[in-house]
């Protein structure tokens, strides 16, 4: 990774510090990854959005759009719980 890219990524990581407490564990992980220069923030986001495409919008913006198939893990769990209830 180039020095200029690492500097840009470290600047990006600072924005994560302003997230609510519910993400504090993830924030620390991201900060360590970025500080060590082992992984860029862009690469981190791309890999996770590819792994969970249905969560892409939620991962990047903390928003959902169910009509477009963009959900959060909480919505997916609620749907699974409803299916269990309906089956009983």
Backbone as XML, in Angstrom:
<?xml version="1.0"?>
<chain id="A" units="angstrom">
  <residue number="1" name="UNK">
    <atom name="N" x="0.852" y="-1.177" z="0.000"/>
    <atom name="CA" x="0.000" y="0.000" z="0.000"/>
    <atom name="C" x="0.889" y="1.228" z="0.000"/>
  </residue>
  <residue number="2" name="UNK">
    <atom name="N" x="0.573" y="2.208" z="-0.798"/>
    <atom name="CA" x="1.378" y="3.417" z="-0.863"/>
    <atom name="C" x="1.175" y="4.256" z="0.391"/>
  </residue>
  <residue number="3" name="UNK">
    <atom name="N" x="2.154" y="5.119" z="0.668"/>
    <atom name="CA" x="2.069" y="5.982" z="1.841"/>
    <atom name="C" x="0.865" y="6.910" z="1.744"/>
  </residue>
  <residue number="4" name="UNK">
    <atom name="N" x="0.635" y="7.451" z="0.558"/>
    <atom name="CA" x="-0.504" y="8.363" z="0.403"/>
    <atom name="C" x="-1.826" y="7.631" z="0.614"/>
  </residue>
  <residue number="5" name="UNK">
    <atom name="N" x="-1.912" y="6.366" z="0.153"/>
    <atom name="CA" x="-3.135" y="5.589" z="0.361"/>
    <atom name="C" x="-3.335" y="5.301" z="1.844"/>
  </residue>
  <residue number="6" name="UNK">
    <atom name="N" x="-2.260" y="4.938" z="2.541"/>
    <atom name="CA" x="-2.354" y="4.659" z="3.974"/>
    <atom name="C" x="-2.807" y="5.899" z="4.728"/>
  </residue>
  <residue number="7" name="UNK">
    <atom name="N" x="-2.286" y="7.072" z="4.345"/>
    <atom name="CA" x="-2.690" y="8.320" z="4.985"/>
    <atom name="C" x="-4.170" y="8.591" z="4.752"/>
  </residue>
  <residue number="8" name="UNK">
    <atom name="N" x="-4.635" y="8.395" z="3.526"/>
    <atom name="CA" x="-6.055" y="8.586" z="3.224"/>
    <atom name="C" x="-6.910" y="7.637" z="4.051"/>
  </residue>
  <residue number="9" name="UNK">
    <atom name="N" x="-6.491" y="6.375" z="4.138"/>
    <atom name="CA" x="-7.267" y="5.386" z="4.876"/>
    <atom name="C" x="-7.298" y="5.703" z="6.365"/>
  </residue>
  <residue number="10" name="UNK">
    <atom name="N" x="-6.178" y="6.175" z="6.918"/>
    <atom name="CA" x="-6.174" y="6.539" z="8.337"/>
    <atom name="C" x="-7.139" y="7.684" z="8.584"/>
  </residue>
  <residue number="11" name="UNK">
    <atom name="N" x="-7.217" y="8.616" z="7.663"/>
    <atom name="CA" x="-8.180" y="9.705" z="7.788"/>
    <atom name="C" x="-9.602" y="9.191" z="7.746"/>
  </residue>
  <residue number="12" name="UNK">
    <atom name="N" x="-9.860" y="8.196" z="6.912"/>
    <atom name="CA" x="-11.193" y="7.604" z="6.822"/>
    <atom name="C" x="-11.573" y="6.921" z="8.124"/>
  </residue>
  <residue number="13" name="UNK">
    <atom name="N" x="-10.618" y="6.291" z="8.775"/>
    <atom name="CA" x="-10.899" y="5.560" z="10.012"/>
    <atom name="C" x="-11.347" y="6.501" z="11.116"/>
  </residue>
  <residue number="14" name="UNK">
    <atom name="N" x="-10.914" y="7.751" z="11.087"/>
    <atom name="CA" x="-11.298" y="8.689" z="12.127"/>
    <atom name="C" x="-12.804" y="8.919" z="12.148"/>
  </residue>
  <residue number="15" name="UNK">
    <atom name="N" x="-13.452" y="8.839" z="11.005"/>
    <atom name="CA" x="-14.897" y="9.001" z="10.953"/>
    <atom name="C" x="-15.633" y="7.900" z="11.711"/>
  </residue>
  <residue number="16" name="UNK">
    <atom name="N" x="-15.037" y="6.725" z="11.799"/>
    <atom name="CA" x="-15.658" y="5.612" z="12.515"/>
    <atom name="C" x="-15.734" y="5.892" z="14.005"/>
  </residue>
  <residue number="17" name="UNK">
    <atom name="N" x="-14.881" y="6.757" z="14.518"/>
    <atom name="CA" x="-14.884" y="7.070" z="15.946"/>
    <atom name="C" x="-16.159" y="7.788" z="16.353"/>
  </residue>
  <residue number="18" name="UNK">
    <atom name="N" x="-16.863" y="8.352" z="15.411"/>
    <atom name="CA" x="-18.080" y="9.091" z="15.711"/>
    <atom name="C" x="-19.329" y="8.222" z="15.663"/>
  </residue>
  <residue number="19" name="UNK">
    <atom name="N" x="-19.166" y="6.923" z="15.403"/>
    <atom name="CA" x="-20.303" y="6.010" z="15.342"/>
    <atom name="C" x="-20.825" y="5.748" z="16.757"/>
  </residue>
  <residue number="20" name="UNK">
    <atom name="N" x="-22.082" y="5.327" z="16.909"/>
    <atom name="CA" x="-22.635" y="5.015" z="18.226"/>
    <atom name="C" x="-21.866" y="3.897" z="18.926"/>
  </residue>
  <residue number="21" name="UNK">
    <atom name="N" x="-22.048" y="3.790" z="20.240"/>
    <atom name="CA" x="-21.349" y="2.800" z="21.053"/>
    <atom name="C" x="-21.551" y="1.365" z="20.589"/>
  </residue>
  <residue number="22" name="UNK">
    <atom name="N" x="-22.672" y="1.075" z="19.939"/>
    <atom name="CA" x="-22.943" y="-0.296" z="19.516"/>
    <atom name="C" x="-21.910" y="-0.829" z="18.532"/>
  </residue>
  <residue number="23" name="UNK">
    <atom name="N" x="-21.118" y="0.061" z="17.950"/>
    <atom name="CA" x="-20.102" y="-0.369" z="16.993"/>
    <atom name="C" x="-18.691" y="-0.253" z="17.556"/>
  </residue>
  <residue number="24" name="UNK">
    <atom name="N" x="-18.548" y="-0.024" z="18.865"/>
    <atom name="CA" x="-17.225" y="0.249" z="19.426"/>
    <atom name="C" x="-16.242" y="-0.897" z="19.207"/>
  </residue>
  <residue number="25" name="UNK">
    <atom name="N" x="-16.690" y="-2.150" z="19.280"/>
    <atom name="CA" x="-15.795" y="-3.280" z="19.019"/>
    <atom name="C" x="-15.313" y="-3.284" z="17.590"/>
  </residue>
  <residue number="26" name="UNK">
    <atom name="N" x="-16.211" y="-3.037" z="16.663"/>
    <atom name="CA" x="-15.848" y="-2.981" z="15.249"/>
    <atom name="C" x="-14.927" y="-1.797" z="14.981"/>
  </residue>
  <residue number="27" name="UNK">
    <atom name="N" x="-15.159" y="-0.702" z="15.673"/>
    <atom name="CA" x="-14.320" y="0.482" z="15.483"/>
    <atom name="C" x="-12.879" y="0.168" z="15.854"/>
  </residue>
  <residue number="28" name="UNK">
    <atom name="N" x="-12.690" y="-0.470" z="16.993"/>
    <atom name="CA" x="-11.329" y="-0.799" z="17.430"/>
    <atom name="C" x="-10.656" y="-1.722" z="16.426"/>
  </residue>
  <residue number="29" name="UNK">
    <atom name="N" x="-11.377" y="-2.704" z="15.924"/>
    <atom name="CA" x="-10.820" y="-3.631" z="14.930"/>
    <atom name="C" x="-10.407" y="-2.876" z="13.678"/>
  </residue>
  <residue number="30" name="UNK">
    <atom name="N" x="-11.269" y="-2.006" z="13.203"/>
    <atom name="CA" x="-10.980" y="-1.227" z="12.002"/>
    <atom name="C" x="-9.776" y="-0.316" z="12.231"/>
  </residue>
  <residue number="31" name="UNK">
    <atom name="N" x="-9.726" y="0.330" z="13.393"/>
    <atom name="CA" x="-8.607" y="1.226" z="13.683"/>
    <atom name="C" x="-7.277" y="0.473" z="13.671"/>
  </residue>
  <residue number="32" name="UNK">
    <atom name="N" x="-7.241" y="-0.717" z="14.271"/>
    <atom name="CA" x="-6.012" y="-1.508" z="14.302"/>
    <atom name="C" x="-5.604" y="-1.923" z="12.890"/>
  </residue>
  <residue number="33" name="UNK">
    <atom name="N" x="-6.567" y="-2.372" z="12.115"/>
    <atom name="CA" x="-6.277" y="-2.792" z="10.735"/>
    <atom name="C" x="-5.712" y="-1.629" z="9.937"/>
  </residue>
  <residue number="34" name="UNK">
    <atom name="N" x="-6.333" y="-0.469" z="10.046"/>
    <atom name="CA" x="-5.895" y="0.686" z="9.275"/>
    <atom name="C" x="-4.544" y="1.192" z="9.773"/>
  </residue>
  <residue number="35" name="UNK">
    <atom name="N" x="-4.351" y="1.246" z="11.079"/>
    <atom name="CA" x="-3.085" y="1.735" z="11.626"/>
    <atom name="C" x="-1.912" y="0.851" z="11.228"/>
  </residue>
  <residue number="36" name="UNK">
    <atom name="N" x="-2.131" y="-0.448" z="11.170"/>
    <atom name="CA" x="-1.062" y="-1.356" z="10.767"/>
    <atom name="C" x="-0.842" y="-1.326" z="9.268"/>
  </residue>
  <residue number="37" name="UNK">
    <atom name="N" x="-1.796" y="-0.774" z="8.535"/>
    <atom name="CA" x="-1.659" y="-0.684" z="7.092"/>
    <atom name="C" x="-1.831" y="-2.021" z="6.398"/>
  </residue>
  <residue number="38" name="UNK">
    <atom name="N" x="-2.488" y="-2.962" z="7.068"/>
    <atom name="CA" x="-2.653" y="-4.288" z="6.486"/>
    <atom name="C" x="-3.880" y="-4.401" z="5.598"/>
  </residue>
  <residue number="39" name="UNK">
    <atom name="N" x="-4.751" y="-3.434" z="5.677"/>
    <atom name="CA" x="-6.017" y="-3.534" z="4.961"/>
    <atom name="C" x="-6.573" y="-2.133" z="4.770"/>
  </residue>
  <residue number="40" name="UNK">
    <atom name="N" x="-6.930" y="-1.764" z="3.596"/>
    <atom name="CA" x="-7.507" y="-0.432" z="3.392"/>
    <atom name="C" x="-8.994" y="-0.465" z="3.738"/>
  </residue>
  <residue number="41" name="UNK">
    <atom name="N" x="-9.533" y="0.679" z="4.079"/>
    <atom name="CA" x="-10.956" y="0.767" z="4.404"/>
    <atom name="C" x="-11.809" y="0.398" z="3.191"/>
  </residue>
  <residue number="42" name="UNK">
    <atom name="N" x="-11.365" y="0.799" z="2.019"/>
    <atom name="CA" x="-12.105" y="0.478" z="0.802"/>
    <atom name="C" x="-12.142" y="-1.024" z="0.591"/>
  </residue>
  <residue number="43" name="UNK">
    <atom name="N" x="-11.006" y="-1.671" z="0.763"/>
    <atom name="CA" x="-10.928" y="-3.121" z="0.593"/>
    <atom name="C" x="-11.816" y="-3.817" z="1.622"/>
  </residue>
  <residue number="44" name="UNK">
    <atom name="N" x="-11.798" y="-3.340" z="2.856"/>
    <atom name="CA" x="-12.631" y="-3.892" z="3.930"/>
    <atom name="C" x="-14.105" y="-3.822" z="3.544"/>
  </residue>
  <residue number="45" name="UNK">
    <atom name="N" x="-14.544" y="-2.662" z="3.080"/>
    <atom name="CA" x="-15.940" y="-2.479" z="2.693"/>
    <atom name="C" x="-16.299" y="-3.344" z="1.493"/>
  </residue>
  <residue number="46" name="UNK">
    <atom name="N" x="-15.439" y="-3.383" z="0.489"/>
    <atom name="CA" x="-15.722" y="-4.164" z="-0.709"/>
    <atom name="C" x="-15.845" y="-5.643" z="-0.383"/>
  </residue>
  <residue number="47" name="UNK">
    <atom name="N" x="-14.947" y="-6.167" z="0.414"/>
    <atom name="CA" x="-14.993" y="-7.587" z="0.750"/>
    <atom name="C" x="-16.267" y="-7.942" z="1.507"/>
  </residue>
  <residue number="48" name="UNK">
    <atom name="N" x="-16.661" y="-7.093" z="2.440"/>
    <atom name="CA" x="-17.872" y="-7.379" z="3.203"/>
    <atom name="C" x="-19.132" y="-7.217" z="2.369"/>
  </residue>
  <residue number="49" name="UNK">
    <atom name="N" x="-19.155" y="-6.259" z="1.468"/>
    <atom name="CA" x="-20.324" y="-6.088" z="0.600"/>
    <atom name="C" x="-20.441" y="-7.235" z="-0.397"/>
  </residue>
  <residue number="50" name="UNK">
    <atom name="N" x="-19.310" y="-7.774" z="-0.830"/>
    <atom name="CA" x="-19.350" y="-8.948" z="-1.710"/>
    <atom name="C" x="-19.798" y="-10.182" z="-0.945"/>
  </residue>
  <residue number="51" name="UNK">
    <atom name="N" x="-19.367" y="-10.304" z="0.301"/>
    <atom name="CA" x="-19.721" y="-11.471" z="1.112"/>
    <atom name="C" x="-21.202" y="-11.465" z="1.472"/>
  </residue>
  <residue number="52" name="UNK">
    <atom name="N" x="-21.744" y="-10.289" z="1.774"/>
    <atom name="CA" x="-23.149" y="-10.148" z="2.146"/>
    <atom name="C" x="-23.799" y="-9.067" z="1.285"/>
  </residue>
  <residue number="53" name="UNK">
    <atom name="N" x="-24.072" y="-9.351" z="0.019"/>
    <atom name="CA" x="-24.624" y="-8.309" z="-0.856"/>
    <atom name="C" x="-25.964" y="-7.752" z="-0.377"/>
  </residue>
  <residue number="54" name="UNK">
    <atom name="N" x="-26.743" y="-8.559" z="0.298"/>
    <atom name="CA" x="-28.034" y="-8.087" z="0.792"/>
    <atom name="C" x="-27.873" y="-7.055" z="1.912"/>
  </residue>
  <residue number="55" name="UNK">
    <atom name="N" x="-26.662" y="-6.977" z="2.500"/>
    <atom name="CA" x="-26.396" y="-6.014" z="3.566"/>
    <atom name="C" x="-25.584" y="-4.811" z="3.087"/>
  </residue>
  <residue number="56" name="UNK">
    <atom name="N" x="-25.297" y="-4.700" z="1.802"/>
    <atom name="CA" x="-24.404" y="-3.649" z="1.296"/>
    <atom name="C" x="-24.829" y="-2.251" z="1.727"/>
  </residue>
  <residue number="57" name="UNK">
    <atom name="N" x="-26.077" y="-1.912" z="1.514"/>
    <atom name="CA" x="-26.556" y="-0.579" z="1.882"/>
    <atom name="C" x="-26.442" y="-0.372" z="3.386"/>
  </residue>
  <residue number="58" name="UNK">
    <atom name="N" x="-26.838" y="-1.361" z="4.153"/>
    <atom name="CA" x="-26.788" y="-1.271" z="5.613"/>
    <atom name="C" x="-25.345" y="-1.141" z="6.105"/>
  </residue>
  <residue number="59" name="UNK">
    <atom name="N" x="-24.424" y="-1.921" z="5.530"/>
    <atom name="CA" x="-23.024" y="-1.845" z="5.936"/>
    <atom name="C" x="-22.412" y="-0.475" z="5.669"/>
  </residue>
  <residue number="60" name="UNK">
    <atom name="N" x="-22.784" y="0.116" z="4.556"/>
    <atom name="CA" x="-22.172" y="1.378" z="4.160"/>
    <atom name="C" x="-22.867" y="2.610" z="4.744"/>
  </residue>
  <residue number="61" name="UNK">
    <atom name="N" x="-24.184" y="2.521" z="5.000"/>
    <atom name="CA" x="-24.927" y="3.719" z="5.399"/>
    <atom name="C" x="-25.785" y="3.549" z="6.648"/>
  </residue>
  <residue number="62" name="UNK">
    <atom name="N" x="-25.894" y="2.335" z="7.165"/>
    <atom name="CA" x="-26.770" y="2.027" z="8.292"/>
    <atom name="C" x="-28.240" y="2.261" z="7.930"/>
  </residue>
  <residue number="63" name="UNK">
    <atom name="N" x="-28.551" y="2.143" z="6.632"/>
    <atom name="CA" x="-29.913" y="2.286" z="6.118"/>
    <atom name="C" x="-30.329" y="0.963" z="5.477"/>
  </residue>
  <residue number="64" name="UNK">
    <atom name="N" x="-31.629" y="0.753" z="5.320"/>
    <atom name="CA" x="-32.138" y="-0.421" z="4.614"/>
    <atom name="C" x="-33.135" y="0.029" z="3.551"/>
  </residue>
  <residue number="65" name="UNK">
    <atom name="N" x="-33.350" y="-0.836" z="2.568"/>
    <atom name="CA" x="-34.360" y="-0.618" z="1.532"/>
    <atom name="C" x="-34.893" y="-2.002" z="1.185"/>
  </residue>
  <residue number="66" name="UNK">
    <atom name="N" x="-35.873" y="-2.447" z="1.968"/>
    <atom name="CA" x="-36.391" y="-3.810" z="1.809"/>
    <atom name="C" x="-36.927" y="-4.070" z="0.410"/>
  </residue>
  <residue number="67" name="UNK">
    <atom name="N" x="-37.546" y="-3.071" z="-0.206"/>
    <atom name="CA" x="-38.098" y="-3.245" z="-1.552"/>
    <atom name="C" x="-37.013" y="-3.586" z="-2.562"/>
  </residue>
  <residue number="68" name="UNK">
    <atom name="N" x="-35.806" y="-3.093" z="-2.317"/>
    <atom name="CA" x="-34.672" y="-3.353" z="-3.225"/>
    <atom name="C" x="-33.850" y="-4.560" z="-2.765"/>
  </residue>
  <residue number="69" name="UNK">
    <atom name="N" x="-34.305" y="-5.231" z="-1.704"/>
    <atom name="CA" x="-33.580" y="-6.397" z="-1.212"/>
    <atom name="C" x="-32.403" y="-6.048" z="-0.322"/>
  </residue>
  <residue number="70" name="UNK">
    <atom name="N" x="-32.293" y="-4.789" z="0.082"/>
    <atom name="CA" x="-31.202" y="-4.338" z="0.948"/>
    <atom name="C" x="-31.706" y="-4.311" z="2.391"/>
  </residue>
  <residue number="71" name="UNK">
    <atom name="N" x="-31.272" y="-5.318" z="3.155"/>
    <atom name="CA" x="-31.759" y="-5.487" z="4.520"/>
    <atom name="C" x="-30.596" y="-5.460" z="5.503"/>
  </residue>
  <residue number="72" name="UNK">
    <atom name="N" x="-30.918" y="-5.601" z="6.784"/>
    <atom name="CA" x="-29.912" y="-5.688" z="7.843"/>
    <atom name="C" x="-30.006" y="-7.080" z="8.466"/>
  </residue>
  <residue number="73" name="UNK">
    <atom name="N" x="-28.999" y="-7.475" z="9.221"/>
    <atom name="CA" x="-29.081" y="-8.774" z="9.895"/>
    <atom name="C" x="-30.286" y="-8.867" z="10.840"/>
  </residue>
  <residue number="74" name="UNK">
    <atom name="N" x="-30.664" y="-7.741" z="11.445"/>
    <atom name="CA" x="-31.816" y="-7.741" z="12.346"/>
    <atom name="C" x="-33.108" y="-8.062" z="11.595"/>
  </residue>
  <residue number="75" name="UNK">
    <atom name="N" x="-33.251" y="-7.525" z="10.402"/>
    <atom name="CA" x="-34.436" y="-7.817" z="9.592"/>
    <atom name="C" x="-34.440" y="-9.285" z="9.195"/>
  </residue>
  <residue number="76" name="UNK">
    <atom name="N" x="-33.287" y="-9.796" z="8.783"/>
    <atom name="CA" x="-33.202" y="-11.207" z="8.402"/>
    <atom name="C" x="-33.559" y="-12.121" z="9.579"/>
  </residue>
  <residue number="77" name="UNK">
    <atom name="N" x="-33.092" y="-11.779" z="10.792"/>
    <atom name="CA" x="-33.411" y="-12.572" z="11.975"/>
    <atom name="C" x="-34.908" y="-12.500" z="12.293"/>
  </residue>
  <residue number="78" name="UNK">
    <atom name="N" x="-35.485" y="-11.315" z="12.182"/>
    <atom name="CA" x="-36.918" y="-11.159" z="12.444"/>
    <atom name="C" x="-37.747" y="-11.995" z="11.475"/>
  </residue>
  <residue number="79" name="UNK">
    <atom name="N" x="-37.338" y="-12.016" z="10.219"/>
    <atom name="CA" x="-38.043" y="-12.840" z="9.223"/>
    <atom name="C" x="-37.933" y="-14.315" z="9.572"/>
  </residue>
  <residue number="80" name="UNK">
    <atom name="N" x="-36.748" y="-14.748" z="9.981"/>
    <atom name="CA" x="-36.550" y="-16.160" z="10.350"/>
    <atom name="C" x="-37.390" y="-16.517" z="11.574"/>
  </residue>
  <residue number="81" name="UNK">
    <atom name="N" x="-37.445" y="-15.609" z="12.539"/>
    <atom name="CA" x="-38.257" y="-15.846" z="13.736"/>
    <atom name="C" x="-39.739" y="-15.940" z="13.388"/>
  </residue>
  <residue number="82" name="UNK">
    <atom name="N" x="-40.206" y="-15.108" z="12.453"/>
    <atom name="CA" x="-41.606" y="-15.166" z="12.020"/>
    <atom name="C" x="-41.918" y="-16.494" z="11.333"/>
  </residue>
  <residue number="83" name="UNK">
    <atom name="N" x="-40.975" y="-16.979" z="10.528"/>
    <atom name="CA" x="-41.177" y="-18.262" z="9.866"/>
    <atom name="C" x="-41.297" y="-19.387" z="10.877"/>
  </residue>
  <residue number="84" name="UNK">
    <atom name="N" x="-40.475" y="-19.330" z="11.935"/>
    <atom name="CA" x="-40.546" y="-20.340" z="12.987"/>
    <atom name="C" x="-41.899" y="-20.305" z="13.679"/>
  </residue>
  <residue number="85" name="UNK">
    <atom name="N" x="-42.396" y="-19.090" z="13.956"/>
    <atom name="CA" x="-43.684" y="-18.902" z="14.616"/>
    <atom name="C" x="-44.811" y="-19.412" z="13.724"/>
  </residue>
  <residue number="86" name="UNK">
    <atom name="N" x="-44.737" y="-19.118" z="12.427"/>
    <atom name="CA" x="-45.763" y="-19.564" z="11.486"/>
    <atom name="C" x="-45.783" y="-21.080" z="11.347"/>
  </residue>
  <residue number="87" name="UNK">
    <atom name="N" x="-44.616" y="-21.697" z="11.454"/>
    <atom name="CA" x="-44.519" y="-23.159" z="11.317"/>
    <atom name="C" x="-45.137" y="-23.866" z="12.520"/>
  </residue>
  <residue number="88" name="UNK">
    <atom name="N" x="-45.135" y="-23.205" z="13.661"/>
    <atom name="CA" x="-45.708" y="-23.816" z="14.879"/>
    <atom name="C" x="-47.168" y="-23.580" z="14.866"/>
  </residue>
</chain>
